[in-house]
Amino acid sequence: MRHFFLYIFLSLTMLLQAQFIEKPFSILVNREKAAALKHMLQQPLSNTGNYDVKFHRLSLKPSLTSRYLEGEVSTYFEPVQSLNQLVFDFNDQMSVISVTWHNQSVNFSLANNQLTINFPQTLPVHVLDSIQITYNGNVPNTGMDSYSVTTHNNVPIVWTLSEPYGAKDWWPCKQDLTDKADSITIKITYPDEINNENMIAVSNGLIYHDRTFADPSTGTIMRETTWKHHYPIAAYLVAFAVTNYTKFTNQAGIVQPFPIDNYVFPENLSQAQSDAVNFVPLMNYYEQTFGHYPFFHEKYGQIQFLWGGGMEHQTATFVINYSRPLVAHELAHQWFGDAVTCGSWHDIWLNEGFATYSEALTREHMDGIAAFDTWKQNAINYITSEPGGSVYVQDTTSIDRIFSSRLSYHKGAMVLNMLRLKLGDAPFFQTLKTYVADKSYGFAKTPDFRSEAENVSGQNLQEFFNDWVYGEGFPTYQINVTKTGTTQYEIVVHQTTSHPSVSFFEMPLPFVFSDDAGHTFDITLNNIQNDQHFTVDTGFEVTQVSFDPHHDIVKGTTTLNTALTIDNNVLKTFHIFPNPVKKKFYLKKANETVINKVSIYTLSGQLVRVFNNASAVYDIADLPSGFYLLEVKSPKGNQIIKLIKQ
């Protein structure tokens, strides 16, 4: 997705605490939200679902000094049901000159941002057909920046930027998130030279043809550049730009070489070439991590424009500059957003959360664990600065909600990080590769990604997705760690949630136990119920306990209480008799030691029985046979004893 001024301030933003992150990020997205509002209120048409787009041929003649545009679009399509009418999304402030079908003019109407074409006969199902639309006009300035005409360094520049619903401003198309054209051709005709500057047009795919000619009516030397893109593409990812670009190329690819073509303003060439040191390592890392670059038969393009951020046009990303965070985020969209496109704006986290986490992964890969941990800690602070909010977008009429940097971007990213913690690195990264391989060149929704993760890992992830994607808020933990033996420790985890939509977040919880001699004991405990008890044997006496040391879990401020010393006499205070137990057991105790509570847990930490007062005999006849842990609490300390039920 496009990012207004996002990466200009990103490094500063991610170093701030939550109360400071919110303000700059609001500045970054406010323009985006305001610009998108009119288009969000003009949703793509619901009656475009009766045909399947196969191919678009766009012939465009933009003025480079005004918003005037002449165009012809030929669309090849297959009806999915019998139809005698075809509808395209198109801004009704433009003028349609003619619509041609089978070399004959057909009736049409343009109103309410929809172009309705009436055929003289019913079109049969699944028979390839085509239509040609000729149009012109001053492209409306809807506040979306979907079509921009301005200057840089006193040189004209024209560019397009169509997410989410801006494509219809400048060409008749089908904008919904259900249909991709199998391929496109874009021919752009423009003045070859303006103010002694040579103009260059850039678009999706590869240059197929490039020529100059004299305009017969004016004698002006014109240039005609034709680009072809042979991969499925959503309408909002089609784009072009024209100005006096300077091109330089890097070679990338760990499987098959392909070019990274960079089109930059001449005045910024030196800085761009300096920044280019990051391009190939980023591309190669993503290929290793996500799979082969999805459009490797063509190119990856990075095209400079004046909009404050970037937009992931397919094979032709537009960027304000070549800073590494911006390049990393937008490049990741070629996998997550372009090759695999979210199937609804409810699921925009599949684009934005994935690209945001990918940028974080580059910090881990290129800058080290400490930089990655800092990124996660700041993201958590930002996410937990408000108590509610789900990753899944419930209200797609709200621009604030769809483009929420806190939820769609950062919480979406941290959900992926927590899924990585839950699955383990190998299954998690294999899930990403499998998801891309299975869903590339189509659309995906949240259940599709969950299915891929379950198939790869063998885990049932319903609870995880219900809590973290569809549910709101986050947990806050109170954790007590108590020494119960020479090297044994009891951990009790209590959780509260910030929003009533989730009663309990089941999560693996990472702990690190250490001593002053440099010994460490790492363990991850599967917290599946509240007030769950765990016991661990570290093999050494612990002096320090850390919970979630790498900031992998979205959580509120954790209270961690530790009691790491014990009266050694307590360790021999209580004994079970008999053990193994058939029905009843007794507790032998030394001297006049008081028993406050006796609790019995399964080995996984599930509480199965509580005796709140001391008793002469303890009846467990109804418990299933197996191994248990018996915890005795007394004023002198707690003791854990292994119990066998026959």
PyMOL commands that set and color helices and strands:
alter all, ss='L'
color gray80, all
select helices_A, chain A and resi 10-14+18-40+46-48+167-169+235-237+266-290+324-332+345-347+349-367+369-383+399-402+405-423+425-439+446-457+462-470+568-572
alter helices_A, ss='H'
color red, helices_A
select strands_A, chain A and resi 51-62+68-79+83-89+95-101+104-105+107-111+114-123+129-138+147-152+155-160+183-191+193-194+197-198+200-203+206-214+221-229+240-243+246-252+258-264+300-304+310-311+316-319+340-342+442-444+475-483+488-497+507-514+520-527+532-537+544-547+559-563+574-577+584-589+597-602+607-611+618-619+626-634+637-645
alter strands_A, ss='S'
color yellow, strands_A
deselect
rebuild
show_as cartoon
